Amino acid sequence: MRPLAILGVVLIVLGIAGLVVREIPVRHTEEVAKIGPVTATQTTETNYPIPTYAGIVAVLAGAALIFMDRRRS
């Protein structure tokens, strides 16, 4: 497989994954208070949404790359 086709397949897979998984959860641990040797931390979780159009654009771009690679050979 050529590099252009591989990139196309990767884009299609990432686009489909972005359409299936709607959010990416990220955990942050931050220091809330520090009194002498004792430290209090708080863990929060933030969800970053993946826009639907980003997944669709990735799938279409991947398909276009594969099509261009086929026409070039």
Distance bins in CASP14 RR format, pairs under 12 A and 6 or more apart:
PFRMAT RR
TARGET T0000
AUTHOR 0000-0000-0000
RMODE 2
METHOD distances of the structure
MODEL  1
1 7 0 0 0 0 0 1 0 0 0 0 0
1 8 0 0 0 0 1 0 0 0 0 0 0
1 9 1 0 0 1 0 0 0 0 0 0 0
1 10 0 0 0 0 0 1 0 0 0 0 0
1 65 0 0 0 0 0 1 0 0 0 0 0
1 66 0 0 0 0 1 0 0 0 0 0 0
1 69 0 0 0 0 1 0 0 0 0 0 0
1 70 0 0 0 0 0 1 0 0 0 0 0
1 73 0 0 0 0 0 1 0 0 0 0 0
2 8 0 0 0 0 0 1 0 0 0 0 0
2 9 0 0 0 0 0 1 0 0 0 0 0
2 65 0 0 0 0 1 0 0 0 0 0 0
2 66 0 0 0 0 1 0 0 0 0 0 0
2 68 0 0 0 0 0 1 0 0 0 0 0
2 69 1 0 1 0 0 0 0 0 0 0 0
2 70 0 0 0 0 1 0 0 0 0 0 0
2 72 0 0 0 0 1 0 0 0 0 0 0
2 73 1 0 0 1 0 0 0 0 0 0 0
3 9 0 0 0 0 0 1 0 0 0 0 0
3 10 0 0 0 0 0 1 0 0 0 0 0
3 65 0 0 0 0 1 0 0 0 0 0 0
3 66 0 0 0 0 0 1 0 0 0 0 0
3 69 0 0 0 0 1 0 0 0 0 0 0
3 72 0 0 0 0 0 1 0 0 0 0 0
4 10 0 0 0 0 0 1 0 0 0 0 0
4 11 0 0 0 0 0 1 0 0 0 0 0
4 61 0 0 0 0 0 1 0 0 0 0 0
4 62 0 0 0 0 1 0 0 0 0 0 0
4 64 0 0 0 0 0 1 0 0 0 0 0
4 65 1 0 1 0 0 0 0 0 0 0 0
4 66 1 0 0 1 0 0 0 0 0 0 0
4 67 0 0 0 0 0 1 0 0 0 0 0
4 68 1 0 0 1 0 0 0 0 0 0 0
4 69 1 0 1 0 0 0 0 0 0 0 0
4 70 0 0 0 0 1 0 0 0 0 0 0
4 71 0 0 0 0 0 1 0 0 0 0 0
4 72 1 0 0 1 0 0 0 0 0 0 0
4 73 0 0 0 0 1 0 0 0 0 0 0
5 11 0 0 0 0 0 1 0 0 0 0 0
5 12 0 0 0 0 0 1 0 0 0 0 0
5 62 0 0 0 0 1 0 0 0 0 0 0
5 63 0 0 0 0 0 1 0 0 0 0 0
5 64 0 0 0 0 0 1 0 0 0 0 0
5 65 1 0 0 1 0 0 0 0 0 0 0
5 66 1 0 1 0 0 0 0 0 0 0 0
5 67 0 0 0 0 1 0 0 0 0 0 0
5 68 0 0 0 0 1 0 0 0 0 0 0
5 69 1 0 1 0 0 0 0 0 0 0 0
5 70 1 0 0 1 0 0 0 0 0 0 0
5 71 0 0 0 0 0 1 0 0 0 0 0
5 72 0 0 0 0 1 0 0 0 0 0 0
5 73 0 0 0 0 1 0 0 0 0 0 0
6 12 0 0 0 0 0 1 0 0 0 0 0
6 13 0 0 0 0 0 1 0 0 0 0 0
6 62 0 0 0 0 0 1 0 0 0 0 0
6 65 0 0 0 0 1 0 0 0 0 0 0
6 66 0 0 0 0 1 0 0 0 0 0 0
6 69 0 0 0 0 1 0 0 0 0 0 0
7 13 0 0 0 0 0 1 0 0 0 0 0
7 14 0 0 0 0 0 1 0 0 0 0 0
7 58 0 0 0 0 0 1 0 0 0 0 0
7 61 0 0 0 0 1 0 0 0 0 0 0
7 62 1 0 0 1 0 0 0 0 0 0 0
7 63 0 0 0 0 0 1 0 0 0 0 0
7 64 0 0 0 0 0 1 0 0 0 0 0
7 65 1 0 1 0 0 0 0 0 0 0 0
7 66 0 0 0 0 1 0 0 0 0 0 0
7 68 0 0 0 0 0 1 0 0 0 0 0
7 69 0 0 0 0 1 0 0 0 0 0 0
8 14 0 0 0 0 1 0 0 0 0 0 0
8 15 0 0 0 0 0 1 0 0 0 0 0
8 58 0 0 0 0 1 0 0 0 0 0 0
8 59 0 0 0 0 1 0 0 0 0 0 0
8 60 0 0 0 0 0 1 0 0 0 0 0
8 61 1 0 0 1 0 0 0 0 0 0 0
8 62 1 1 0 0 0 0 0 0 0 0 0
8 63 1 0 0 1 0 0 0 0 0 0 0
8 64 0 0 0 0 1 0 0 0 0 0 0
8 65 1 1 0 0 0 0 0 0 0 0 0
8 66 1 0 1 0 0 0 0 0 0 0 0
8 67 0 0 0 0 1 0 0 0 0 0 0
8 68 0 0 0 0 1 0 0 0 0 0 0
8 69 1 0 0 1 0 0 0 0 0 0 0
8 70 0 0 0 0 0 1 0 0 0 0 0
9 15 0 0 0 0 0 1 0 0 0 0 0
9 16 0 0 0 0 0 1 0 0 0 0 0
9 58 0 0 0 0 0 1 0 0 0 0 0
9 59 0 0 0 0 0 1 0 0 0 0 0
9 61 0 0 0 0 0 1 0 0 0 0 0
9 62 1 0 0 1 0 0 0 0 0 0 0
9 63 0 0 0 0 1 0 0 0 0 0 0
9 65 0 0 0 0 1 0 0 0 0 0 0
9 66 1 0 0 1 0 0 0 0 0 0 0
9 69 0 0 0 0 0 1 0 0 0 0 0
10 16 0 0 0 0 0 1 0 0 0 0 0
10 17 0 0 0 0 0 1 0 0 0 0 0
10 58 0 0 0 0 1 0 0 0 0 0 0
10 59 0 0 0 0 0 1 0 0 0 0 0
10 61 0 0 0 0 0 1 0 0 0 0 0
10 62 0 0 0 0 1 0 0 0 0 0 0
10 65 0 0 0 0 1 0 0 0 0 0 0
10 66 0 0 0 0 0 1 0 0 0 0 0
11 17 0 0 0 0 0 1 0 0 0 0 0
11 18 0 0 0 0 0 1 0 0 0 0 0
11 54 0 0 0 0 0 1 0 0 0 0 0
11 55 0 0 0 0 1 0 0 0 0 0 0
11 56 0 0 0 0 0 1 0 0 0 0 0
11 57 0 0 0 0 1 0 0 0 0 0 0
11 58 1 0 1 0 0 0 0 0 0 0 0
11 59 1 0 0 1 0 0 0 0 0 0 0
11 60 0 0 0 0 1 0 0 0 0 0 0
11 61 1 0 1 0 0 0 0 0 0 0 0
11 62 1 1 0 0 0 0 0 0 0 0 0
11 63 0 0 0 0 1 0 0 0 0 0 0
11 64 0 0 0 0 1 0 0 0 0 0 0
11 65 1 0 0 1 0 0 0 0 0 0 0
11 66 0 0 0 0 1 0 0 0 0 0 0
12 18 0 0 0 0 0 1 0 0 0 0 0
12 19 0 0 0 0 0 1 0 0 0 0 0
12 55 0 0 0 0 1 0 0 0 0 0 0
12 56 0 0 0 0 0 1 0 0 0 0 0
12 57 0 0 0 0 0 1 0 0 0 0 0
12 58 1 0 0 1 0 0 0 0 0 0 0
12 59 1 0 1 0 0 0 0 0 0 0 0
12 60 0 0 0 0 1 0 0 0 0 0 0
12 61 0 0 0 0 1 0 0 0 0 0 0
12 62 1 0 1 0 0 0 0 0 0 0 0
12 63 1 0 0 1 0 0 0 0 0 0 0
12 64 0 0 0 0 0 1 0 0 0 0 0
12 65 0 0 0 0 1 0 0 0 0 0 0
12 66 1 0 0 1 0 0 0 0 0 0 0
12 67 0 0 0 0 0 1 0 0 0 0 0
13 19 0 0 0 0 0 1 0 0 0 0 0
13 20 0 0 0 0 0 1 0 0 0 0 0
13 55 0 0 0 0 0 1 0 0 0 0 0
13 58 0 0 0 0 1 0 0 0 0 0 0
13 59 0 0 0 0 1 0 0 0 0 0 0
13 62 0 0 0 0 1 0 0 0 0 0 0
13 63 0 0 0 0 0 1 0 0 0 0 0
13 66 0 0 0 0 0 1 0 0 0 0 0
14 20 0 0 0 0 0 1 0 0 0 0 0
14 21 0 0 0 0 0 1 0 0 0 0 0
14 50 0 0 0 0 0 1 0 0 0 0 0
14 54 0 0 0 0 1 0 0 0 0 0 0
14 55 1 0 0 1 0 0 0 0 0 0 0
14 56 0 0 0 0 0 1 0 0 0 0 0
14 57 0 0 0 0 0 1 0 0 0 0 0
14 58 1 0 1 0 0 0 0 0 0 0 0
14 59 0 0 0 0 1 0 0 0 0 0 0
14 61 0 0 0 0 0 1 0 0 0 0 0
14 62 0 0 0 0 1 0 0 0 0 0 0
15 21 0 0 0 0 1 0 0 0 0 0 0
15 50 0 0 0 0 1 0 0 0 0 0 0
15 51 0 0 0 0 0 1 0 0 0 0 0
15 52 0 0 0 0 0 1 0 0 0 0 0
15 53 0 0 0 0 0 1 0 0 0 0 0
15 54 1 0 0 1 0 0 0 0 0 0 0
15 55 1 0 1 0 0 0 0 0 0 0 0
15 56 1 0 0 1 0 0 0 0 0 0 0
15 57 0 0 0 0 1 0 0 0 0 0 0
15 58 1 1 0 0 0 0 0 0 0 0 0
15 59 1 0 1 0 0 0 0 0 0 0 0
15 60 0 0 0 0 1 0 0 0 0 0 0
15 61 0 0 0 0 1 0 0 0 0 0 0
15 62 0 0 0 0 1 0 0 0 0 0 0
15 63 0 0 0 0 0 1 0 0 0 0 0
16 50 0 0 0 0 0 1 0 0 0 0 0
16 54 0 0 0 0 0 1 0 0 0 0 0
16 55 1 0 0 1 0 0 0 0 0 0 0
16 56 0 0 0 0 0 1 0 0 0 0 0
16 58 0 0 0 0 1 0 0 0 0 0 0
16 59 1 0 0 1 0 0 0 0 0 0 0
16 60 0 0 0 0 0 1 0 0 0 0 0
16 62 0 0 0 0 0 1 0 0 0 0 0
16 63 0 0 0 0 0 1 0 0 0 0 0
17 24 0 0 0 0 0 1 0 0 0 0 0
17 50 0 0 0 0 1 0 0 0 0 0 0
17 54 0 0 0 0 0 1 0 0 0 0 0
17 55 0 0 0 0 1 0 0 0 0 0 0
17 58 0 0 0 0 1 0 0 0 0 0 0
17 59 0 0 0 0 0 1 0 0 0 0 0
18 24 0 0 0 0 1 0 0 0 0 0 0
18 48 0 0 0 0 0 1 0 0 0 0 0
18 49 0 0 0 0 0 1 0 0 0 0 0
18 50 1 0 1 0 0 0 0 0 0 0 0
18 51 0 0 0 0 1 0 0 0 0 0 0
18 52 0 0 0 0 1 0 0 0 0 0 0
18 53 0 0 0 0 0 1 0 0 0 0 0
18 54 1 0 0 1 0 0 0 0 0 0 0
18 55 1 0 1 0 0 0 0 0 0 0 0
18 56 0 0 0 0 1 0 0 0 0 0 0
18 57 0 0 0 0 0 1 0 0 0 0 0
18 58 1 0 0 1 0 0 0 0 0 0 0
18 59 0 0 0 0 1 0 0 0 0 0 0
19 50 0 0 0 0 1 0 0 0 0 0 0
19 51 0 0 0 0 0 1 0 0 0 0 0
19 52 1 0 0 1 0 0 0 0 0 0 0
19 53 0 0 0 0 0 1 0 0 0 0 0
19 54 0 0 0 0 1 0 0 0 0 0 0
19 55 1 0 1 0 0 0 0 0 0 0 0
19 56 1 0 0 1 0 0 0 0 0 0 0
19 57 0 0 0 0 0 1 0 0 0 0 0
19 58 0 0 0 0 1 0 0 0 0 0 0
19 59 1 0 0 1 0 0 0 0 0 0 0
19 60 0 0 0 0 0 1 0 0 0 0 0
20 50 0 0 0 0 1 0 0 0 0 0 0
20 52 0 0 0 0 0 1 0 0 0 0 0
20 55 0 0 0 0 1 0 0 0 0 0 0
20 59 0 0 0 0 0 1 0 0 0 0 0
21 47 0 0 0 0 0 1 0 0 0 0 0
21 48 0 0 0 0 0 1 0 0 0 0 0
21 49 0 0 0 0 0 1 0 0 0 0 0
21 50 1 0 0 1 0 0 0 0 0 0 0
21 52 0 0 0 0 0 1 0 0 0 0 0
21 54 0 0 0 0 0 1 0 0 0 0 0
21 55 0 0 0 0 0 1 0 0 0 0 0
22 47 0 0 0 0 1 0 0 0 0 0 0
22 48 0 0 0 0 0 1 0 0 0 0 0
22 49 1 0 0 1 0 0 0 0 0 0 0
22 50 1 0 0 1 0 0 0 0 0 0 0
22 51 0 0 0 0 1 0 0 0 0 0 0
22 52 0 0 0 0 1 0 0 0 0 0 0
22 54 0 0 0 0 0 1 0 0 0 0 0
22 55 0 0 0 0 0 1 0 0 0 0 0
23 45 0 0 0 0 0 1 0 0 0 0 0
23 46 0 0 0 0 1 0 0 0 0 0 0
23 47 1 0 1 0 0 0 0 0 0 0 0
23 48 1 0 0 1 0 0 0 0 0 0 0
23 49 1 0 1 0 0 0 0 0 0 0 0
23 50 1 0 0 1 0 0 0 0 0 0 0
23 51 0 0 0 0 0 1 0 0 0 0 0
24 45 0 0 0 0 0 1 0 0 0 0 0
24 46 0 0 0 0 1 0 0 0 0 0 0
24 47 1 0 0 1 0 0 0 0 0 0 0
24 48 1 0 1 0 0 0 0 0 0 0 0
24 49 0 0 0 0 1 0 0 0 0 0 0
24 50 1 0 0 1 0 0 0 0 0 0 0
24 51 0 0 0 0 0 1 0 0 0 0 0
24 54 0 0 0 0 0 1 0 0 0 0 0
25 43 0 0 0 0 0 1 0 0 0 0 0
25 44 0 0 0 0 0 1 0 0 0 0 0
25 45 1 0 1 0 0 0 0 0 0 0 0
25 46 1 0 0 1 0 0 0 0 0 0 0
25 47 1 0 1 0 0 0 0 0 0 0 0
25 48 1 0 0 1 0 0 0 0 0 0 0
25 49 0 0 0 0 0 1 0 0 0 0 0
25 50 0 0 0 0 0 1 0 0 0 0 0
26 43 0 0 0 0 0 1 0 0 0 0 0
26 44 0 0 0 0 1 0 0 0 0 0 0
26 45 1 0 0 1 0 0 0 0 0 0 0
26 46 1 0 1 0 0 0 0 0 0 0 0
26 47 1 0 0 1 0 0 0 0 0 0 0
26 48 1 0 0 1 0 0 0 0 0 0 0
26 49 0 0 0 0 0 1 0 0 0 0 0
27 41 0 0 0 0 0 1 0 0 0 0 0
27 42 0 0 0 0 0 1 0 0 0 0 0
27 43 1 0 1 0 0 0 0 0 0 0 0
27 44 1 0 0 1 0 0 0 0 0 0 0
27 45 1 0 1 0 0 0 0 0 0 0 0
27 46 1 0 0 1 0 0 0 0 0 0 0
27 47 0 0 0 0 0 1 0 0 0 0 0
27 48 0 0 0 0 0 1 0 0 0 0 0
28 41 0 0 0 0 0 1 0 0 0 0 0
28 42 0 0 0 0 1 0 0 0 0 0 0
28 43 1 0 0 1 0 0 0 0 0 0 0
28 44 1 0 1 0 0 0 0 0 0 0 0
28 45 1 0 0 1 0 0 0 0 0 0 0
28 46 1 0 0 1 0 0 0 0 0 0 0
28 47 0 0 0 0 0 1 0 0 0 0 0
28 48 0 0 0 0 0 1 0 0 0 0 0
29 39 0 0 0 0 0 1 0 0 0 0 0
29 40 0 0 0 0 0 1 0 0 0 0 0
29 41 1 0 1 0 0 0 0 0 0 0 0
29 42 1 0 0 1 0 0 0 0 0 0 0
29 43 1 0 1 0 0 0 0 0 0 0 0
29 44 0 0 0 0 1 0 0 0 0 0 0
29 45 0 0 0 0 0 1 0 0 0 0 0
29 46 0 0 0 0 0 1 0 0 0 0 0
30 39 0 0 0 0 0 1 0 0 0 0 0
30 40 0 0 0 0 0 1 0 0 0 0 0
30 41 1 0 0 1 0 0 0 0 0 0 0
30 42 1 0 1 0 0 0 0 0 0 0 0
30 43 0 0 0 0 1 0 0 0 0 0 0
30 44 1 0 0 1 0 0 0 0 0 0 0
30 46 0 0 0 0 0 1 0 0 0 0 0
31 38 0 0 0 0 0 1 0 0 0 0 0
31 39 1 0 0 1 0 0 0 0 0 0 0
31 40 1 0 0 1 0 0 0 0 0 0 0
31 41 1 0 1 0 0 0 0 0 0 0 0
31 42 0 0 0 0 1 0 0 0 0 0 0
31 43 0 0 0 0 0 1 0 0 0 0 0
32 38 0 0 0 0 0 1 0 0 0 0 0
32 39 0 0 0 0 1 0 0 0 0 0 0
32 40 1 0 1 0 0 0 0 0 0 0 0
32 41 1 0 0 1 0 0 0 0 0 0 0
32 42 1 0 1 0 0 0 0 0 0 0 0
32 43 0 0 0 0 0 1 0 0 0 0 0
32 44 0 0 0 0 0 1 0 0 0 0 0
33 39 1 0 0 1 0 0 0 0 0 0 0
33 40 1 0 1 0 0 0 0 0 0 0 0
33 41 0 0 0 0 1 0 0 0 0 0 0
33 42 0 0 0 0 1 0 0 0 0 0 0
34 40 1 0 0 1 0 0 0 0 0 0 0
34 41 0 0 0 0 1 0 0 0 0 0 0
48 54 0 0 0 0 0 1 0 0 0 0 0
49 55 0 0 0 0 0 1 0 0 0 0 0
50 56 0 0 0 0 0 1 0 0 0 0 0
50 57 0 0 0 0 0 1 0 0 0 0 0
50 58 0 0 0 0 0 1 0 0 0 0 0
51 57 0 0 0 0 1 0 0 0 0 0 0
51 58 0 0 0 0 0 1 0 0 0 0 0
52 58 0 0 0 0 0 1 0 0 0 0 0
52 59 0 0 0 0 0 1 0 0 0 0 0
53 59 0 0 0 0 0 1 0 0 0 0 0
53 60 0 0 0 0 0 1 0 0 0 0 0
53 61 0 0 0 0 0 1 0 0 0 0 0
54 60 0 0 0 0 0 1 0 0 0 0 0
54 61 0 0 0 0 0 1 0 0 0 0 0
55 61 0 0 0 0 1 0 0 0 0 0 0
55 62 0 0 0 0 0 1 0 0 0 0 0
56 62 0 0 0 0 0 1 0 0 0 0 0
56 63 0 0 0 0 0 1 0 0 0 0 0
57 63 0 0 0 0 0 1 0 0 0 0 0
57 64 0 0 0 0 0 1 0 0 0 0 0
58 64 0 0 0 0 0 1 0 0 0 0 0
58 65 0 0 0 0 0 1 0 0 0 0 0
59 65 0 0 0 0 0 1 0 0 0 0 0
59 66 0 0 0 0 0 1 0 0 0 0 0
60 66 0 0 0 0 0 1 0 0 0 0 0
60 67 0 0 0 0 0 1 0 0 0 0 0
61 67 0 0 0 0 0 1 0 0 0 0 0
61 68 0 0 0 0 0 1 0 0 0 0 0
62 68 0 0 0 0 1 0 0 0 0 0 0
62 69 0 0 0 0 1 0 0 0 0 0 0
63 69 0 0 0 0 0 1 0 0 0 0 0
63 70 0 0 0 0 0 1 0 0 0 0 0
64 70 0 0 0 0 0 1 0 0 0 0 0
64 71 0 0 0 0 0 1 0 0 0 0 0
65 71 0 0 0 0 0 1 0 0 0 0 0
65 72 0 0 0 0 0 1 0 0 0 0 0
66 72 0 0 0 0 0 1 0 0 0 0 0
66 73 0 0 0 0 0 1 0 0 0 0 0
67 73 0 0 0 0 0 1 0 0 0 0 0
END
